[in-house]
């Protein structure tokens, strides 16, 4: 994590002097940096095998400062470009590349990074964010100074914690919002694949990665696609493995996590104990439930030589995690995973996050691509006309309505249900977010919209910040920029060669995953959700008594507390027309927002 400010006016007051330089985390230490108008620094966590050389590089003779949050993974292919003969820390490599090529150097990089570069004598500064947006950075600029921080909330508090928070930022559980927002309207997130240039002439933002310009290659064959993607995915995993770390991975019954964790384990054979972290509960009966994900997790782990770690999230820890919303941003189960990783001394977690949006996509919009390309035999093979009712429903709900930009009745009703406890003037979701997530006319457009929707980056940002504070890094091989670029080239007709969903990763995982896991279709875990329902129920019953305190919080002005109180009374009086699940989940997230608000203002 890094932060700082640069001013073109010598001796001016710097907000970065106020940004979180003290911490009550005994593993986390702040190291200040100053250099010709720059004031800031970086955090070191003693659980992570990194040093100051991994964070900054100064070369006064060539007048450059580089501050880095993250890692460059394709270093070996970059050394020759700048005449470096051996391994050097990433910030030094970045300095050499920038001095040779200017800001275009960033197009060469494959990694998870935020880079600050200062050219002091020219009174110019640059901030670069990686192509996909794995590492977060927020910024604010006035006429003379630019401020930045890995943690947007920290920067917002430093700018002005007394300002009214953007209510949309707080309402993400209740409706679709623009996830690019921060608590303070002045503070912006630098978008993925962009860089910021700051000088005496002002601020300019440039987009350097343009996946929307990639064209579909209709001459691509199925066998060539499979071979090339296999090489790219395996290399994406390999280059993210780092022997300095003690690695583990997420493991579920899904393709993405199972495939990634199995291949990562092969790269860490020298590590005796390799742990697979699951959100499923360690102790919960599956009696009466149709499926138990833990069975497939055990099969994947046994096949790969991974030690499964199921969740030990207790009701007491769950409540603490809800109250720590400032840290985990609603990922209560992942907060428990981080704790368990620390307990077994793991400090790097690999995740299959992002696979659904690109390489293992199973979107129905591929069927519309078949119709557009007049691949009728493939379309009707995959979508038999009988039974006719099912055929019409699928064509309407999964092809026609998304293409026309129309939400189906069930989705509209779910929006109303989710926003039930918002005041009427706040209930509408962000139209651009809905358009990005639901409406698309081709698989190519679907991929691009998943990048722009920002849900991928939102999770990566939150997990990075919360994990780093506790000494855990995350890596996402299936979000390697090369995989995204390649999938944008692939025509849907060759993805439809197989009749089952998510064909690419199913094919690549043959011989890697147990067959029962490889061909498993559902992404639902009934055991996990039944367990969560109980935790939410127990916590919600306790939190009903806190509603009066929340109502006095001005940051929760968008909540319809009259309706909330009415539903609580109905529940207590055993009146059956209350959606209990919606009520308890709303209470949980209101508690989370309330606690975040108190922390933000403190």
N, C-alpha and C positions, 0 to 999 in steps of 0.2 A: 504494500500500500504506500502511495506517495501523495504528497500535497505540496503546494507552493504558490508563490506569486512572483510576477516579474513586472517591474515598473520602468518606464522610460524617463521618470523624473527622479533623480538621485535624492536619497534621504526621505522619500515620502513614506507615510505610514502604511504598513503592510498588514492586511487582514490575516495572512497566514501565520503571523505571530500569535494569533488567538486560536488557531485551529488545533485543538486536540493534541497538545504536546505532552500532556500528562495522562496517565492511564492507570486504572486500578488492576489491570491484567498483569500478573507477575511475570508472564512469559513474553510480554510485548514491550519493546523499548523504542522510543523515538530518537532518531539521530538527525540533528539539524544540519542544514546546508545553507551557505550563502555565497554568492558569486556575482559581483558586478550588476546589482539590480535584482538579483534573484534571492528570495528568502523562502525556505521551505524545508523539506527533509523527507525521510522515509522511516518506516517501521521495520524492525527486525523481530521475528518471533524465534525464541531459542529452541523451539521444537522443529524448526525447519532448517535444512542443511544449506543455507544460503548466507552470504556475507555482504559486506558493503560493496564489494566489487561487482556483485550482481545487480546493484541498484544505481550506481552512478559512475561517471568517468569525466574527468576534467583534463584538458590539455591546453594549457595557457599559451603555448607557442602557436597553436592554430586557433586559439580563441574559441573553444567550444566546451559546453557543458551538456552532458546527456544524463537524464534521470529516467529510470526504467521501472515500470511495474509489469512483471510478466516474464515470458521466456520466448526465445526464438528457436524454432525446432529444425530449420533447414540450414544450420550454420555451416555444415561441412561443404555445401555447394556455394557458399558465399565467400569463403576465405580467399579463393583465387581471384575473385573480382576486385579485392582491395589489397592484393599482394601480401596477405598474412599467411605465414607458413605453418602456424600451429594453433591449437585451441586458445582462444582468449575469452574473457568475460563478455557477455552480450553487449553491455554499454560501450565497450571499446570498439567492438565490431560495428555497431551502429554508427559511432562517430566517424569511423573510416569510410563507411559506405556513404554517409551523408555528405562528407567533404568531397567525395569523388563525383556524386551524382545529384546532389541537391535533394529536394523533397521527393523526387520520383523514386528514390531508393526504396521507399516503403513498399512499392509494388513487388519488389523481390522477396519480401519477407513472408514466411509462413510461421505463424505463432499466435500466442495469446499475449497481447501487449498493449500498454499505453506508454508512449515515449514523449518526454519533454526534451526539447533541444533549444539551447540558448546560444546565439551568436552575439556576444556582449558588445563588441566594438560596433556592430551594425545596428544595435538596439532592436534586435528581432528575436522572436521566440516562436517555436512550433510545438503543437501537441498533435500526436498521431494516435489513432485508435485502430486496433486490428480489424481485419476485413469483416468478420462475423460479429464481433462485439462481445467477446468472452470476458475481457477485462474492462471494468467500468472506469469512466472518468466524467466528472462534471466540471463546468467552468462558469465564470462570470467575469465580465469585463466592463470597466468604465473607460473614460477617455485616456487615462495614462497607465492603467494597470490591468493585468489579467490574472485571475485567481483560478486554481484548479485543485481537485482532490479526487482520489479514488472513491471516496465516500460522499455521495451527493448530500446526504443528510447532515453530515458534519459541516460541509461548506455552507449549506443553508443556515444552519445555526450560527455560524460565524458571521455571515452577512447580516442577519437580523432575526434572532429567534423570537422576537416579539411580534413580528408581522403575522397576519392571518395566513394560515396554511391553505394551500390550494385544496378545496374539498374533494375534487376529483381524485387527487392522489390518495386520499384516505378511503375512497369508496370502491376500490378494485374488487372486493369480494362481492359487492352487491350489484355491480353492473360492469359492462365493458368500458374501459377507460383507455386513454392514451398512456401506455406504460413508460413513455419517454419523459413524462412529467416528473418533477421533483417537488418537495414540500413548498419550496419558495419559487415564485414565478420568475424571479430574476436569474435563477440558476438553471442552466441548460445542461443536458447530457450531450456530449459530443457523439454524434451518430457513428455506427460502425462503418468502416471503409472511408472515413473522412479524416482530414487534418485541418487544424486551425493555425493560421499565421497571424501573429500579432506584432505590430510595429507602431511607429509614431503616426503612421497614416491610418491606423485603426485595425479592425479585426476582419479577417477574410477566411471563410470556410470553403474547402475544396473537397469534392468527392473524387477519390482516386481509384475506387474499385467499382466496376460497372457490370455486375452479372446480368443485368437486363439486356445487355448487348449481345449476349451469347445466343447463338442460333442453333436450332435443332438440326442434328445430322441424320437425315432420313436414309443415308446409305450405310449407317452403322449396323453391323450384324449382331445377333444375339450372343454368339460365342465370343466375338471380340469384346463386346461390352462386358461380359462376365469376367473375362480374363483381365482386362484393364482395370475394372473396378476392384477385383480381388487384389491386384498389386497395389492400388492406391490405398485401399482400406488397411491392408496389412502394414504398409509403410506409415500411414497416419498413426497407427498404434505404436509401431516401433520407435518412431522419432520422438514420441511423447514419453517414452519410458526413460527413467533417469535413475541410475543405480545409487545415487546419493540418498534417495528417498526410500522409505518403507511403504510399499504400495499395498492397496486393497482396491476393491471395486464394488459398485452396486450390483446386486444380483436379484432378478425377479424371474417370473415365468416367461418373460418376454424375450423376443429375438435379440433386440438391441443390446440389452445388458448382458445376456448370456454369451453372445458372440464376442463382445468386447472383453468381458472378464476372462473368458477362456483363452483368448489370444494374448492378453496382457500377462496372464499367469505363465505362459510359455516364455515370455521375455524376462520373467523374474524367477527363473528356476533356482537361482542362487539364494533366493530368500526362502528360508525354511517354512515359515508360517505366512500364508497369504490369505487374507480374510475377505469374505464376500458379505457385504452388508445388505440386509433386507429390511424393508419397512414392515413386513409381516410379523405378527406377535410371536414371541418365543413360547408363550403359554396361553393358549386360547383354544377351546374345543371347537372342532369343525362339525360337530354333530348337527345334522339337519341342514347343512349347507351343501350346495351342489358341487363345489370345487374348493380344493385347498392348495393354494399356490406354493405352500412350503414343500409339498411333495416334489414339484418340478425344480424348485430352488435346490433341494437336496440332490436331485439327479444331476443338475448342471455342475454343482460344486464337487460332487463325488467324481464325476467324469473328468474334471479339470484339476483336481488336487487342491481345491479351495476349501477353507474352513468356513462354513456358513455361520453368520452372526445374525440371529433374529432379534427383533426389537424387544427391549426390556422397559419400554416406556410405561412408567407407573402413572396412576391418576395424579399423584402429587407432582411428578416431573412434568406431566402434561400441563398442569395449571401454571407451573413456573415458566414453561415454554410459551404459553399464551401471554403471560405477563411480560415476556422478553421479546415482544413483537419488534422492538427497535433493532434487535439482533437478527432474528430469523425471518421476518417479514411473512409470517404465516406458514412457513415450512416446519411445523411442529415436530413431525416425524423425523425430518432430516436433522433437526437440532439434536435429537437423541442419537442418530447415527454418528454425528461428530463426536459426541461424548464417548460413544463406544469405540470409535477409532482412536481417540486419545488414550483410552484405557488399555488398548492392545498395542499401543505405540506406533500405529500407522499414521503417516502424515501426508499421504497422497491417495486420493480416491479417483478412480476412473469411472466414468459414467457413459451410458449409451444415449444420453439426452440428445435430442435432435435427429435421431434416426427416423422417427415417424414422419418428419417433415421433408426428408430428402431420400436417402438411399433405401429405406424400408417403407416408403409411403404406400399406403393402400387406398388412396383416395379414389372415390367413384368417378371423379372427373376424367379418368383415363377412358371410361366408356364413351364419353362425349368426343374424345379425341378419335376413337375408332370410327364413330359415325362421320366425323368431319373428313377423315381420310378415306371414307368409303370402304373400311375393312369390315364389311357386313358379316362375313362368315365368322370372324373372330368375335364380333359383338354378340351375335345370337348364340354362339357356342357358350359364351360366358353369361348371357342373359336370356335363358330360354323363355319363350312366350308363355308357356304353361308352367305353373298356374298363372292365368292372365292377371288376376288381381295383384299378385306379388310383382309381376313384371311392370304393370302400370304404376304401382306405388314407387318402385325403385327408380324408374325413369323420371317420374315427377319430382320426387323428393331429393334425389341425389344428382340429377343432371339438369332438368329444365329449370327448376326454381333457382339453384345457385347461378346458373348462366344468366337468368333474367334479373337477378338481384332481388329476389323475393324470399322473405323468411317464411317457413312453414308455420302452421298454427301452433304446433307443439313447442317450437323454439320461441315463438312470441310469448306463449303462455309462461314458459320457464323464465323469460326475462321479467315478466310481471311478478312472478313468485319470488325471484331473487331480490327484486327491488321493493318488496312489500313494505319494509320498515323505513324506507326513504320518504321524505316529504315529496309531494307530487312534482314540485318544480325541479327536483334533482333526479327523477327516476329515469330519464332518457339516457341510454348508453351513447358512447361516442360513435357517430355514424361512420367515421373513417376506420375505426377499429372493427366494427361489424363487417364493413365492406371487405376489409383485408382478410378476415377470418372465414367468412361464409360465402362470399361471392367470387366466382372465378369461372372462366370459360375454357380453360385448358390446364393440363397438368403443369406446363411451363409457367403459366401465370400463378398457379397455386404455390409453386416453390418460391417465386419472387415475393408473393404476398406474405408467406410465412416468415421470410426474412424481415419484411417491413412492419409486420404486426408487432414485433418487439417482445413477444412472450418468451422467445428463446433467450434473448439477452437479459430479460428481467430476472429469470431464474439464475442465470450464470452470474449476474451482478450480485444478487443476494447471497448466493452460496459462496462466492469468492470472498466477500467481505466478512461474513460470519465465520467461515472456515478459517480465514487467515488470522482472525483475532485469537482463535483457539489452537492454531498451529496445524491446519489441514489445508492442503491445496487440492484443486479439482482439475481434471483434464477430460476433454470431450472429443475423442478421435473422430466420431461420426459427424462432427461439425468442422472438420478440416476443409479449408476453402476449395481444395482440389476435388473433393467429393461433390460439393455443391455445384461447382462449375461443370463437372462431368455429367451430373444428373440433369442439368439444364440442356445438355446436348442430346440426351437420350429420347428417341421417339416412343410414344406410349405403346405403339403396336408391338414393339419387341418386348416390352414389359408384360404384355398380355399373352405371351406365348404359353405360359402356364396359367391354368384356370384358378389357382389359389391366390389369395391376397398376399401382398408384400413379397413378390416373387424373388427380387434380387437377393435380399439377405437370406431368404430360405435356401436359395441355391448355393450361395457362398458358404453357408453354415453346414452344408452336407459333409459329414465326417468330422465336423468340429463339435457340434452339439448332439446330445442324445436325440434320437428320432422323435420321441414323445414331446420334447421341448421344441424341436425344430418345426414341427407341424402343428403346434398348439396355436389356436386361433384367437382366443379371448385375451383381452388385456385387463379384464376385471378380476379382482381378488376378493371374493365374498367374505373370506375370513377377516381380512384387513378392515373392510368397511363395516362389518358387524362389530368388530372390536372398537373401531372409531366411533360408531354410533353410541356405544356404551360409555366411552370416555366423554363424548360431547354431552350425553344425557346427564351423567354425574356432575360434570363441570357446570352445565347449564342450570341445573337445580340450585347449585350453590350461588351462581352469579345473579340469579333473579333478585337477590337481596341487595345488589349493588346498583341497580338501575337508577335509583334516585341520585346517586353520586354522579353517574354518567350524564344525567340530564343537566347538571350544573356546569358541565364542561362546555365552554363556548365553541370548542373545535368540533363538537358533535351536533352542531346546529342543524344539520341536514337530516337528522333522524326524527321520525314521527314517534315520539315517546308516548303519546296518547294511545296510538294503536298498539305499540309494543306492550304497554301496561295492560290494555284490554285483553290481549292474547294471553299474557301471563295469568291474569285473573281467571280467564276461561279454562286454562290448563289446570289451575289449582282447584277449580270448581268441577273438574271432570266433564266439561262441555266438549263434545267430540269434534266440533268443526274447526279445530286448530291444527295446522300442519306442525306436529311436534318436532320433526326433524329440522324443518326450516327455522322454527323458533329457537331451538337449542344452538344451531350453527350460527344464527345471527347473534345470539348472546355471546358466544365465544369470540366472534370477530369484533363485536363492539367493545368487549373487554380488551382485546388486543389493541384496537385503535385508541382507546382511552389511555391505556398505559403508555403507548407510544407518544401520545400527545403530552402526557406529564413529563416523560423523559426529555422530549424535544424542548419543552419550555424551561426545564430546570437549569 
